[in-house]
Amino acid sequence: MELIEGDYRYQKGKTGEKISEEFLLTEGHKILYKNFRKSSGEIDIISEKGETIFFIEVKFWKSKFISPLETFHKSKILKMQRTAERFLAENVSFRSHLVSFSLISIGENKEIQFYSNLF
């Protein structure tokens, strides 16, 4: 199902990405891409800090019973890895960087949790 402007989930996703982008900038990251899409999948934000490239999934999270980390099942991991490989193949200057697959979780009160080096 394709999300279009005006769709609640689309708007929520855009809000989450904006909150995440502001957070990353305050943490010293340089935003390289937002919504990097390839046939292998999409990465919400790609950022750089020092010699590390961060491939970041952004999630709004309400559940107190399940951790947002549990959303990283095998198929999501493979999609992120394949999409990151495509990014690095197209952006040769970043090939020597360290890589971090990361998650930004945004709670109901817009509190932010940043999980890096997930896999």
C-alpha angles and dihedrals in degrees: 000000000000117000118224133194110279092033110124094230091048092052092045090051092050090049091051092049091050092050089047093048092052090048093050092049091053088051092055100260124143111220109229102173140357120206096004102193130193133154087266093060145281133285114204097212134005114195139170129219118172108316095338129097114207120207102197134195114199121210135175106218131195105158118107091187102054125048117231085233088071089069089075100091124163097271093050091049092050092048092050092047093049093046091048089051089054091050092051091046090054095041105050094174090071097051094098092052124103113251128227123186104206146176131213112199118195117199130210092271091046093257110157130222117188117200116185133183093027096160 
